[in-house]
């Protein structure tokens, strides 16, 4: 499978998952997304930010 076809396969799936993630959190207010609701866990934005960063690195690696 060529890198071009891998990118074509990954990109639509990524867009679908991204829109579903946004839908899950559309009603969350900014203060709720930035605070730790459970003391042993980080704020939800921390997790989403790191997931997005790792995914962007993966897409960059496979697109070049």
Order of alpha helices (4+ residues) and beta strands (2+ residues): alpha-alpha-alpha
